[in-house]
Amino acid sequence: MARISLKNIVGKNAPFNAVFVELIDKTGAAVWIENNKGDVILGSAGTDQQIHSIEMDGEYLGSVKGNEDASLIAQLLQNLVLKEAEKKKLGHEVLTTYQELNVIFNFTETLTQTIDPDIIANLTLEQATHSISPDGGVIILWDEDKKVLEIPASSGEDLFNKNNLRTNIGLLLKIGLNGQSEIINDISILKSKGIIAENVQSLMYAAMKVKHRIMGAIILAGTRPDQFSAANLKLLVTLALQSSAAIDSALLYEKNIQEVKEREEAILRIHEVTKRFVPIEFIRSLGKEIITDVKLGDQAEKIVTVLFTDIRDFTTLSEEMTPEENFRFVSSFNARLGPIIRSNNGFINQYLGDSIMAIFPEKADDAIKAAIEMQKAVHELNAERIKEDLPLIKAGIGMHTGPLIMGITGDEHRMDAATISDTVNTAARIESLTKYYRSPLLLSEKTYEQLRETKHLHLRKLGSVLLKGKNNYLNIIECIDGAEDEVLEKRIQTLPVFKSAMELYRNRDFEKAIKLMFSIIETDPNDLTIQHFIENAKKYLRTGVPENWTGTEEMASK
């Protein structure tokens, strides 16, 4: 849960700033408020003072200091802090519930695609393993007709002895088959019976039952002490109940057709609830903190930075993979880049197959920092792919800063997060220019102008372009800081020469420009961007340029 700051409550431009200022003025109180660092965030510091600490869950947030009136101000501020904490806690709980609903909905939808009990059992254990991360697990089912214990699914390390499981029914009637669900602390008897391996330190199980009839259990094992939490058990119980209904329906389909219909209705209800939610990152961009604050028609216009990234030559790569391998590859790629975007105050607006569209609502510096980190993540991925003798991955990143309307659109039954702006289209077009300029990271001049810190960046101005269908020129800048260390060192070394060469290029002195550009190639043979301009300069020497040519490149296609 996000940390509470007194500055966000009573600081300048904060919601209650005016209230406290007016209260202090009207009462004539000699009072001021400090944050946890001792900085004055409201009022003027004096000398004689009473000190009243403001805390939340034992954490010191700041203090109210001043004369005898400080006590009243402190009480009011403490109450506001408690209210803010309650609001944030509610938002956290709603988000957690939303995430659990998504897991349950997706899992339940998957179960509807099969009526094979063994497949259902394996899907259930796969979901439990994915969501809870045990080191091993089994599903046991009791066949009442045959009076035997079946083990249709197992996973992870070899932590369970299946033969000993089957021969210790009496012991299993006390755990797993007893209808309860719990985390077991004392597992010594299970080790003594050879049911679990000696290195198992944690065990958790959830009963699988339908209408009070015990079918079996999901048992998960971990090799670390206290590996499972109460939240893990709650989710496991939910998965167990869902899969129990599915298995029961699969085994007794004809006799339990009504139960199947009820389960389908439950899926529809979950679907109706889940599809109303919108991403929490988008909600925050609308100035909201919790999901319950959002309503249809909410909107906000902001200056944001939109970033697009795209896997180069993905079509060629995908031709060598099966659809499943394609999906896993793209999912793995997105899983590496998604956290980088979020850690830099951005959020993913859309996953577009092999592309990502992200929005950075706070400052352009977040977007450029994320882009550099994303490039480094691609380098790390390629290092792994080299070991596996797989082709290298190349990705282009483009960004543009401008106005964007974000809002909640749809109807009362289906809401969605929408973005409306030419900024998005321009950012996508800049990303496509990475192929033209043979550069992995490009930004518009608009983004550059919004950067607060540029001293640590190494940038190369590539000139202007006129995008197809546009009337205004767009100045394009390359950031080289995401290059590998050895390459970056060479690019930094040749930056002054690059700048001089581009000035000659724009002034139509192509022969001198080419000489300087070739001197860059001598230092950095892999500088594909300068090779692009060498090819252009040679072409202009052969064919000439229009009289009004100023270095602007006109794009013939989108």
MARTORKE-613491 format. One record per residue: residue in one letter; z negated, x negated, y negated of N, C-alpha, C in turn. Coordinates in steps of 0.05 Angstrom, whole numbers, plus 5000, padded with zeros to 4 digits. Layout:
MARTORKE-613491
AZXYZXYZXY
...
//
This chain:
MARTORKE-613491
M500049835024500050005000500049824975
A501549904955501849744931499149714916
R498749474905496249414891496049564864
I493649654857493249804833492749614810
S494049654787493749484764492849654740
L490749564726489749704703491849724681
K493549514680495749504660497649744664
N498049824689499950044694498650314688
I496050314682494650564676494150594646
V493150374633492450394605493850184587
G495550014599496849814583498949944565
K500149774549502249874531504450014546
N505250254537507350424550506350544576
A503850504584502750634608502050924602
P501851084623501551374619499051454602
F496751304606494351384593493651204569
N495451044561494950864538494151014513
A495751214506495351374482492651514483
V491951614507489451764510487051584504
F487051344515484851164511484751064482
V487051004471487150914443485951124425
E486751374429485751594412482751634416
L481851614441478951654447477351434434
I478251194435476750974422476751004392
D479051084380479251124351477351344342
K477451574356475851804347472851764350
T472051614371469251564375468251324359
G470151174349469350934334468050724352
A468650744378467350554398468550274395
A466750084396467649804396467949714425
V470249794436470749764465473449644469
W473649474490476249364498476349344529
I478749334539479149334568480649074575
E479648944596480848694606481748734635
N483948584643484748584671483148384687
N483848354712482248184730482547884723
K484447814705484747544696483347484669
G482047694658480747664633482447714609
D485047794614486847854591486148134580
V486148154553485648404540488148574541
I488048814554490348984556490149234538
L487849284527487549504508485149454490
G485449494464483249454445483149164436
S481149094420480748824410478048724419
A478048474429475648354440473648304417
G471048364424468948314405466948104416
T464548114405462547914414460348044430
D458748224417456648364432457948554452
Q457048544476458448704496456648784519
Q457249024529456349114556458849084574
I458349014598460648964617460449164640
H462549314643462749514665465149444682
S464749354707466949274725468349524735
I470949494738472649704750473649594777
E472949734798473649634825474949854841
M476249764862477449944882477349824909
D475849954927475449844955474449564954
G472549504936471349244935472949034920
E475349114911477048924897476648954867
Y476148734853475648734824478348764810
L478648984794481149034779480948954750
G478548944739478248874711475648984701
S475249004675472749104664473149234637
V471149404630470949524603468649394589
K469149284566467049134552466649264524
G464249234513463849324486460949424482
N460549614463457849714457457149924478
E455150094470454150294489456250494497
D458350524481460450724488462250624511
A461950364518463650254540463150394566
S460750494570460050634596461750884600
L462051044579463751284581466651214586
I467651014572470450934576470850834604
A468850684614469050564641469050784662
Q467450994659467351214678470051354679
L471251404656473851534655475951364669
L475951104663477950924675477550904705
Q475050884714474550874743475551114757
N475251354745476251594757479251594759
L480551494738483551474739484451284760
V482951064764483650874785483451004813
L481351164817481051304842483351504847
K484151644826486351834828488951684835
E489351454822491851304827491851204856
A489451114866489251024894489851254913
E488851494907489351714925492351784926
K493651764902496551824901498151624917
K497451364915498851164930498351184960
K495851254967495251294995496851515007
L497051744992498651975001501551895005
G502651744986505351654988505751475013
H503851305018504051125042503951295068
E502151485068501951655092504451825097
V505651925075508052085078510351915088
L510551665078512651485087512351415116
T509851355124509251295152510051535170
T509351775162510052015177513052045179
Y514451985157517352005156518651815176
Q517551565177518651365196518151445224
E515751555230515151655257516951885265
L517452065246519352285251522052185258
N523051975244525651865250525751755278
V523651605286523551495313523651725334
I522051925329521852155348524552305349
F525652355326528152505324530452355339
N530752095333532851935346532451915376
F529951885384529251865412529852125426
T529052345414529452615426532452675428
E533952605408536852655408538152495431
T537152245435538252075457537752205484
L535352315487534552435513536352675520
T537352815500539053045505541752975518
Q542452715517545052635527545152575557
T542852605570542852555599540852745613
I541352795639539552955655538752795680
D539152525679538352355701535552255696
P533552315714530752235710530351935706
D531851775722531551485720532551375693
I534751485684535851405658533851475636
I532751715638530751805618528351625618
A527451545642525151365643525751095631
N528150985636528850735624529150745594
L530350975584530651015555527851025542
T526051165556523351185545521950915543
L522150755564520850485564522250305543
E524850325541526250175520525250245492
Q524950505487523950585461521150495456
A519450515476516650425473516550125468
T518249975482518249685479519249615451
H521349755442522449695415520449765393
S518949985396517250075374514449945374
I513549865398510749765400510649465407
S512749355419512949065426510848965445
P510649085469508848975489510248735503
D508848605521510148385536511248485563
G510448725571511448845595510649135597
G511949285614511249565617512549685642
V511349905651512350055673512050355668
I513650515681513250805682512850875711
I510651015716510051105743510151415743
L511351525764511651815768510551895795
W509052105796507952195821509652425832
D510752375857512452575870510552745887
E510052985877508153165891509153245918
D511753285921512853365947512653145968
K513352905960513352675979510652535980
K508852595962506252455960506552155958
V508452075941508851785937509051725907
L508451475901508651395873511351255868
E512851345849515451225843515251065817
I516750845815516850675791519750665782
P520650855766523450865758524250665736
A522250555723522950375701520850155697
S521749915691519849695685521349505666
S519849355650521149175631519248945624
G520448745610518848525600518148325622
E516148165617515247965636514248095662
D514147935683513348045709510248065709
L509248255695506348285692505148495711
F506948645725505948855743506948795771
N505248835791506048815819506549095829
K509149165834509849435840508749525867
N508749345886507649415913504649485911
N503149325896500349385893499849635876
L501649695858501449955843501650185863
R503550165881504050395899501750425919
T500350205926498350225946495550265935
N495350305909492650345897492650615881
I493450825895493651085883490851175873
G488851125889486151205881485251085855
L485850835851485150705825486850815802
L489350875808491050975787490351265779
L488951405797488051675790485851655768
K484651415765482651385744483951295717
I486251165720487651085695490551165698
G491751265678494651335679495051605691
L494151645715494551905729492252095725
N490452025707488052195702488552395680
G490952385668491552575647490652495619
Q489352265617488452165591490351945581
S489951865556491451655544489451475529
E489551215534487651045520488450755522
I486950595506487150295507484850205525
I485450045546483349955565482349685556
N479649665554478449405546477749235571
D476749365592475949225616478149255637
I479749045641481949055660481448875684
S478948785688478348595710478948715737
I478348975741478749095767481749105774
L483449145753486349155758487348875767
K486148665756486848395764485948335792
S483448425798482348375825484048515847
K485248735840486948875860489848775860
G490348575843493048465842495148645829
I494248845814496049035801497448905777
I495848755762496948625738496548325740
A498148175726497947875727495447775712
E494647535719492247425707492347375677
N494847335667495047275638495147525621
V494847765633494748015617492048025603
Q492048085577489648105562489148385550
S491348535548491148805536492749005553
L491649255555493049455570492649725556
M494849875555494850145543496550335560
Y495650575562497250765578497151045565
A499251195569499451475560500351655583
A498951875586499652055608502252205602
M503852245623506252405621505652665635
K505552885619504853135631506353365617
V506753575633508053815623506354055630
K505554205609503954445614501554385632
H500154175625497654085639498253975667
R500753955674501353835700501953535695
I500453365709500753075705503152975722
M505052865709507452755723507252465728
G505952315710505752025713504651905688
A505451655682504451525659506251295650
I506051235625507350985614505050785610
I505350545622503350345621504650095608
L503349995586504349755572502249535574
A503149285578501349055580502048855559
G499948705550500348495530498848245539
T499848015531498547765538496647655517
R496247815495494347745474492047945473
P489647855466487448035464487948235441
D487048485444487248685423490148715412
Q492048705431494848715423495748995414
F494249205422495049475416493149605397
S494149785380492549915360492550215366
A490850365351490750655353493350785345
A494750665325497350765317499450735340
N499250505354501050465377500550675398
L498050735404497350935424498351215416
K498151275390499051535380502051565385
L503651355378506551365382507151385412
L505751225428506251225457505751505469
V503651635460503051905469505352095463
T506452075438508652245430511152195447
L511751935452514051865469513651975497
A511151945507510552045534510952345536
L510052495516510452785517513352865515
Q514852725498517752785496519252725522
S518652495533520152415558519252585582
S516752675582515752845603517353105605
A517753215581519253465580522153425590
A523253195582526053135590526253095620
I524352935631524452885660523953145676
D522053295666521553555680523953735680
S525353735657527753905655529953795673
A530153525675532153415692531653475722
L529153455730528453505758528653795765
L527953975746527854255753529654415733
Y532154315730533854425709534254725712
E535054815736535655095740533255265736
K530855165745528455325744527255325716
N527955125700526555095674528555105651
I530555285653532655295632531355385605
Q529355555606528055645582526655405567
E525455235584524155005572526154815558
V528554785570530654635557531354745530
K531555015528532155145503530055095482
E527555105491525355055472525354765462
R526154585479526254305471528554265451
E530854405456533054385437532254505410
E530754725410529754845385527954655370
A526254505386524554305373526154085360
I528354005373530053795362531253895336
L532154155336533354255311531254265289
R528754335295526754345275526154065263
I526053875281525653595272527953505255
H530353585263532753515248532753635220
E531953885218531854025192529853885173
V527653795185525653665168526553385160
T527553235180528252955174530452935154
K532453105155534853075138534253135109
R531753245103531053295075530053045061
F529352845077528152605065530352425053
V529652275031531352075019529851815019
P531351585018530051325019527851284998
I525651175006523451134987524250944964
E526050754970526850564948528350724926
F529950914935531451074915529551254899
I527451354912525451514899524151354877
R523451104883522150944862523950894839
S526550864844528450824823528651064805
L527951294815527951544799525251574784
G523551374786520951384773518851544788
K519351584814517451734831516051534849
E513651614858512151444876511951554904
I512051814907511751934934514052134938
I514552184964516852364971516452644960
T513952734960513453014951513953054922
D514352844907515052864878517952934874
V519652884894522552914891523353204892
K525253274875526353544877529353524871
L530753734881533653744877534353734848
G536253564841537153544813535853314798
D533853184810532652944797534752734792
Q534752614769536752404764535752214742
A536851974742536151784722538551594718
E539051534692541251344686539951084679
K540850864692539650604688541850394687
I541150174675542849934677541949784702
V543649764721542949634747545049434754
T544349264773546249084785546949184813
V549549224818550549314844551749074858
L550949034883551848814899553248914924
F555548794930556948854955557248594971
T556848614997557348385014559048485037
D560748315047562748385067563248155086
I563348205112563947995131566947945130
R567647695126570447615124571847635151
D574247715152575947725176574447865199
F573048085192571548225213573448345234
T575748435225577648555244578348365266
T578848115259579547905279577147855297
L574747845286572347805302571948035321
S572248275311571648515327573548555351
E576048445348577948475369577048325394
E575348125391574447975414571848085426
M570848315415568348425425568748715434
T567048795452567049075460565749245438
P566049505438564749665417561749625416
E560449595440557549555440556949275428
E558449075434558048815423558448815393
N560448965384561048995356558549115341
F557549325353555249465341552849275339
R552349135361550048955362550348735341
F552848635339553348415320552848505291
V554048735284553648835257550748905251
S549349025271546549085268544948835264
S545548625279544048375276544548255249
F547048265240547748155214546248305192
N546348575193544948735173541948685174
A540848645198537948605201537048345187
R538848145185538147895172538247935141
L540248085132540648105103538948325090
G538348545105536848765093534148675082
P532548535098529848455087530048275062
I532248115060532547935037532948115012
I534548315015535048504992532448634983
R530948735003528448874996526448684984
S526248434994524248244984524948164955
N527348214946528048144919528348394901
N526748594907526648834891529149004890
G530848974911533149134913532849334936
F534749514938534749694962537649744970
I537949794996540549845008541350135003
N543450174988544350444983546050545007
Q547650365018549350445041549950205059
Y549950255085551150075104553950175110
L555950015104558750095106560149945129
G559149975153560349825175559649535173
D561649365167561149085164560549005135
S559949205118559349155090556649275083
I555449175061552949285051553249335021
M552349565012552149614983549249634976
A548349454958545549444949545349484919
I543149594911542549644882540049494875
F540149354852537849214841537149344814
P535149524814534649674790532949534768
E531749314775529949184756531348974738
K532348764750533748564734535848424751
A537848314736540148194750539247934765
D537147804755536147564768535447624798
D534447864803533747934831536247934849
A538448034838540948054853542047774859
I542047594839543147324844541447164863
K538747204860536947064879537347164907
A537647424910538147544937540747434949
A542847424932545447334941545347054951
I543846874937543646594946542146584972
E539946734975538446735000540146855023
M541847045017543547165037545546955047
Q546646795029548546595038547146395056
K544646315049543146125066542546245093
A542046515094541646645120544146635137
V546446665124549046635139549346355150
H548546155134548645875144546845845169
E544445965168542645945191543846095216
L545146325211546346465233548646305245
N550146165228552346005238551345765255
A549045655247547845435263547245535291
E546345785293545745895320548345955335
R550346045321552946115334554345865343
I554045635329555245385338554045305365
K551445345369550145275394551245445417
E551945695410552945885430555945875432
D557245685419560145655419561545905410
L560546025389561646275377562946205350
P564946355342566246305316564346335293
L564846185272563046195248563546455233
I561446545219561546785203561746705174
K563546835160563846805131563447075118
A562047065095561447315081562047275051
G563147485039563647485011561547664997
I560647574973558647724958559647754929
G559747994919560548044892558548234878
M558148194852556248374838557148424810
H556248654799556848734772554548894761
T554048864736551849004723552849214703
G551749444703552649654685551049914689
P551750124675550250374677550850514703
L548850654714549150794739547351044738
I548451264746546851504749546051534778
M543351534783542251584809540951854809
G541352004830540152264831540052384858
I538752614860538452764885540253004883
T542253014901544153234900544153374927
G545653594929545753744954544954034949
D543454144969542454414966539654424979
E538554654980535754674990535454595019
H537654595034537554525062538454245068
R539754115049540753845054540853685028
M539053495025538953335001539853055008
D541052924988542052654992541752494966
A541652234970541552054947544351984938
A545052034913547751994903547751794880
T549851624879550351444857553051504845
I553151524818555651594804556051394782
S558151224784558651024763561150864770
D562450774750564650584754563550304760
T560950264755559750004761559949944791
V559650154808559850114837562650014844
N564750154834567450084840568149804831
T567149724807567649454797566349244814
A563849294823562449104840563949064866
A565049284877566549264902569149104898
R570349144875572848994869572348694865
I570048634853569348354850568848224877
E567548374895567148254922569848194935
S571748374931574448324943575748074930
L574948004906576147764893575147504906
T573047524921572047284935574147174953
K575847344964578047254981580147124964
Y580747234941582847124923582046854913
Y579546824904578646574893577546384915
R577446484940576446324962573546224956
S571946394945569246334938567346544951
P565046464961563346654974561546824956
L561246744930559446884913560546894884
L561147144875562247184848560547394834
L560347364807559047554791560647594765
S560347834754561747884729560247764705
E561647744683560347644659558147834650
K558448094655556448284649553848224663
T554048144689551648064703550447804692
Y552147614686551247364674549747414648
E550647594632549347644606546647774610
Q546147904633543648034638541647844651
L542447604659540647414672538647314652
R536147314660533947214642533546914646
E534046814670533746524675536346414687
T537546234673540046114683539845804686
K537745684676537545394676537645284705
H536445424724536345324751538945394767
L540745544755543245624769545545424762
H547345404781549745244777552145424779
L553445474756555545674754558145544746
R560345664755563045574747564645814737
K565545794712567146014701570045994711
L570946204725573546204737575746334720
G574946444697576946574680576746874682
S578747014672578747304671580947424689
V580447674698582347814714582748094703
L585148204708585648484701586048634727
L583948784735584048924760586149144759
K587349204781589449414783588149674775
G589449824757588450084749586350074726
K585749824717583849784695585249704670
N584049754647585249674621583849444609
N581349384617579849164605579648924624
Y579748694611579548444627576648414637
L576348274658573748224670573447924675
N571447804662570947524665569347474691
I570247284707569147234733567746964733
I565346954745563746704746562946664775
E563146414784562346344811559546204810
C557846284829555246154833555445994858
I554745734856555145554879552445484893
D550245604884547645524893547045604922
G548645784933548145854961549545684981
A550945474971552345284989550345115005
E551245005027549544825042549044575025
D546744445031545744225014547844015008
E549243925029551243715025553543805007
V554444045011556644154996555744204967
L553244314964552244374937552044114920
E551143904933550943644918553643564907
K555743594922558443514913559443704891
R558843964894559744164873558244104846
I555744044848554243984823555343734810
Q556043534827557043274817559643314802
T561343504811563943544799564043764778
L561743884771561644104752562944034725
P562243794713563443734687566443704688
V567443584710570343544713571643824717
F570343994732571344264736571744414709
K569644394692569744524667572144424650
S572444154649574644034634577344124645
A577644114672580144194684580844484678
M578844664678579444944672580244984643
E579144824625579944844597582844764594
L583644544607586544464607588244674619
Y587344794641588845004655589345244637
R587245334623587545564605589245494580
N589345244573591045154551593845074559
R594545134584597245104596597944804600
D596044624598596544344603596144294633
F598044404649597744414677597844144691
E599443954681599643694693596943544692
K595743544668593143414665590943564681
A591243824681589243984696589343924726
I591843894736592143834765590943564772
K591343364754590243094759587143114761
L585843254742582943284744582143434769
M583643644775582943804799583143644824
F585243464826585443294849583143094851
S582043004827579742824828577342974840
I577143234835575043394848575443404878
I577943444887578543454915577843184929
E578142964915577442704927574442694933
T572842814916569942824920569143044940
D570443264937569743504953572243634965
P573243524987575743624999575643915007
N573244025011572944295021572644504998
D573044414974572844604951575344774950
L575245004964577545184966578145314940
T576245354923576645484897578445314879
I577845054878579544884861582344854873
Q582444864900585144864912586745104904
H585345334901586745574891588045524863
F586545404845587545354818589745134818
I589544944837591644744839594344884846
E594145064866596545214875597645384852
N595945514836596845664813598145494792
A596845264786597945084766600644984774
K601044904799603644814809605745034806
K604845284812606745504810607645544781
Y605745524763606445564735608145334724
L607845094735609644874727612444924736
R612745064759615345124770616645354755
T615045574751616145824742615645884713
G613645734701612945794673611046034672
V609946084648608146304644609046474620
P608246724619608946894596607846774570
E609146834548608346724522605446794515
N604647034521601947124514599847064536
W600546894555598646824577596246674567
T593846764574591346634565589646554589
G590846544612589346474636588446714652
T588946954642588147194656589947244681
E588647314703590147374728590347674731
E592747774735593048064739593248114769
M591448284779591348354807593348574814
A595048514833597148714839596148924859
S593848874871592749064890589749074887
K588549284899585649324897584249154918
//
